[in-house]
């Protein structure tokens, strides 16, 4: 059953990457296959997201490092919000970027992966992370029916949620917003694995979509679901749960 679910999800990912390329919607970095795809209209979608009440109220936002989320990182910093960015594959934990004078002067650079790691503070102990008010995630595809999202398939987005939940930095009902192109929004439910973390809100270049009936989220880290790479991460080891 698990192998069948994995195969099903991989098929949807391939279909989505193909659609984005075929319709000329994909932006660099390329190839988009195997990535959270950058897309035309990501800046417009970021501005729409920045106008939502959950964004305006949030003081500290966890924003994934993916290319289409660079604009919303910059907006968050310029609005005086702290950005918590997972380092690629969590190898160094999280980069905490405070909206200080130096960061604001270099906001374009600070919104990049390298910039966040250079200008921010690297933290590999989950208990030293700040409390987070909002998650903003990238996707390959996401269901507007039940909120289940498909990332690249490595499980890092779900792991980041579990780490912060176990460390007491979020609660299980933290608002989670996905930033995608309209074609990445699915009008049917996606099957959910035990570790999958569904979203509440989907924002595209044209609209905001509230998920119809978000399915439940995991209650914490699921040790038996961790890959060998996940288990070796310092931030997971310091969590002391598995």
C-alpha positions in Angstrom: 0.0 0.0 0.0 2.8 2.4 0.9 4.6 1.7 -2.4 1.4 2.3 -4.3 0.9 5.6 -2.6 4.5 6.7 -3.4 4.0 5.7 -7.0 0.7 7.6 -7.2 2.3 10.8 -5.8 5.3 10.6 -8.0 3.0 10.4 -11.1 1.3 13.6 -10.0 4.6 15.3 -9.6 5.7 14.3 -13.1 2.4 15.5 -14.5 2.7 18.8 -12.8 6.3 19.5 -13.8 5.3 18.6 -17.4 2.3 21.0 -17.4 4.4 23.9 -16.1 7.0 23.4 -18.7 4.5 22.7 -21.6 2.5 25.8 -20.8 5.6 28.0 -20.4 4.9 28.8 -16.8 8.2 27.5 -15.3 11.0 29.9 -14.4 14.6 29.2 -13.5 16.3 27.5 -11.8 15.9 24.7 -14.3 15.3 21.9 -14.9 12.3 22.1 -12.6 12.1 18.4 -12.4 13.0 17.3 -8.8 12.4 20.8 -7.5 9.7 22.9 -6.0 9.1 24.8 -9.2 9.5 28.5 -9.6 6.7 29.9 -11.7 5.4 33.0 -13.5 3.4 35.1 -11.2 5.2 34.2 -7.9 5.7 37.8 -7.1 2.0 38.6 -7.6 1.0 35.6 -5.5 3.4 36.8 -2.7 1.8 40.2 -2.7 -1.7 38.6 -2.4 -0.4 36.4 0.5 1.1 39.5 2.2 -2.4 41.1 2.3 -4.0 38.2 4.2 -4.8 38.6 7.9 -2.6 35.6 8.9 0.4 37.2 7.3 -0.2 40.7 8.7 -0.7 39.3 12.2 2.4 37.1 12.1 5.6 38.3 13.7 7.8 35.2 13.0 7.2 33.2 9.8 8.8 30.0 8.7 9.4 30.3 5.0 10.9 27.5 2.9 14.0 28.1 0.9 12.5 27.4 -2.5 12.8 29.8 -5.4 9.2 30.9 -5.7 9.2 32.0 -2.0 12.0 34.4 -2.4 9.6 37.4 -2.9 7.5 36.6 0.1 10.7 36.4 2.3 11.7 39.9 1.2 8.2 41.3 1.8 8.2 39.7 5.3 11.6 41.2 6.2 10.7 44.6 4.9 7.6 44.5 7.0 9.7 43.9 10.1 9.0 40.2 10.5 11.5 37.5 11.5 12.0 34.8 8.9 12.9 31.3 9.9 14.3 29.5 6.9 15.2 25.8 6.9 18.7 25.3 5.4 18.7 23.0 2.4 17.9 19.4 3.5 18.2 20.7 7.1 21.9 19.9 7.0 22.6 23.0 9.2 19.3 23.3 10.9 17.5 26.7 10.4 18.6 30.2 9.5 16.9 32.9 11.6 16.9 36.2 9.8 16.0 39.2 11.9 14.8 42.5 10.2 17.8 44.5 11.5 19.3 47.5 9.7 21.9 45.4 7.9 19.4 42.9 6.7 16.9 45.5 5.5 19.7 47.3 3.6 20.5 44.0 1.8 16.9 42.6 1.6 17.3 41.2 -1.9 20.3 39.2 -0.8 18.8 38.3 2.5 15.8 36.7 0.7 18.1 34.2 -1.0 19.2 30.9 0.5 22.9 32.0 0.7 21.9 35.5 1.9 19.8 34.1 4.7 22.6 31.8 5.8 25.2 34.6 5.7 23.1 37.4 7.3 21.1 35.2 9.6 21.9 33.1 12.6 22.2 29.3 12.1 20.6 27.2 14.8 20.8 23.4 14.9 19.1 23.0 18.3 15.3 23.0 17.9 14.9 24.2 21.5 16.8 27.4 20.6 14.4 28.3 17.8 11.9 31.2 18.2 8.2 30.5 18.4 6.6 30.6 14.9 3.2 32.1 14.0 2.9 31.1 10.3 4.3 28.6 7.8 4.7 29.4 4.2 5.5 26.4 2.0 6.2 25.7 -1.6 4.6 22.7 -3.4 4.7 20.7 -6.6 0.9 20.2 -6.2 -1.7 20.8 -3.5 -5.4 19.8 -3.0 -7.9 22.5 -2.4 -10.3 19.9 -1.0 -8.3 18.4 1.9 -5.1 20.5 1.9 -2.6 17.7 1.3 0.4 18.9 -0.5 3.1 17.2 -2.5 6.7 18.5 -2.1 9.7 17.1 -3.9 9.3 13.8 -2.1 12.1 14.0 0.4 9.8 14.6 3.4 11.7 17.6 4.7 8.7 20.0 4.9 6.8 17.5 7.0 9.9 16.9 9.2 10.3 20.6 9.8 6.8 20.8 11.1 7.3 17.8 13.4 10.5 19.3 14.8 9.0 22.6 15.6 5.9 20.9 17.1 8.0 18.6 19.3 10.2 21.5 20.4 7.1 23.5 21.5 7.7 26.3 18.9 4.3 25.8 17.2 1.0 24.2 17.9 -0.8 21.7 15.7 -3.2 24.3 14.3 -0.6 26.8 13.1 -1.8 28.4 9.9 0.0 26.9 6.9 -0.1 28.7 3.5 1.0 27.2 0.2 2.2 29.5 -2.6 1.7 28.0 -6.1 0.6 28.7 -9.6 -3.1 28.1 -10.4 -2.3 25.0 -12.4 -0.7 23.4 -9.4 -4.0 23.4 -7.4 -5.9 20.1 -7.6 -9.7 20.0 -7.3 -9.7 16.6 -5.8 -8.5 15.1 -2.5 -5.0 13.7 -2.3 -4.3 10.6 -0.2 -2.6 11.3 3.1 0.3 9.5 4.6 0.8 9.5 8.4 3.5 12.1 8.3 1.9 14.4 5.7 1.2 18.0 6.9 -1.8 19.6 5.1 -2.2 23.3 4.5 -5.1 25.7 5.3 -4.7 28.3 2.7 -3.5 28.2 -1.0 -2.4 31.5 -2.7 -1.9 31.8 -6.4 -1.2 34.7 -8.7 -5.0 35.2 -9.2 -6.7 34.2 -5.9 -6.8 33.0 -2.3 -8.3 29.6 -1.7 -9.4 28.3 1.7 -9.0 24.5 1.9 -12.5 23.0 2.0 -11.9 20.5 4.8 -8.3 20.2 5.9 -7.4 16.7 7.2 -5.7 16.1 10.5 -2.0 16.7 11.0 0.5 14.4 12.7 0.9 14.9 16.4 4.7 14.9 16.3 7.7 13.2 14.8 7.1 9.7 13.6 10.4 7.9 14.3 9.6 4.9 12.0 8.9 7.2 9.1 12.3 8.9 9.3 14.7 8.1 6.5 18.3 7.3 7.2 19.2 10.9 6.1 16.6 12.4 8.5 17.9 10.3 11.4 21.5 11.5 11.0 20.5 15.2 11.1 21.9 17.1 14.1 18.7 19.0 14.6 16.8 15.7 14.8 19.3 14.1 17.1 19.1 17.1 19.5 15.4 16.8 19.6 16.0 13.6 21.5 12.8 11.8 20.4 14.1 9.0 18.2 
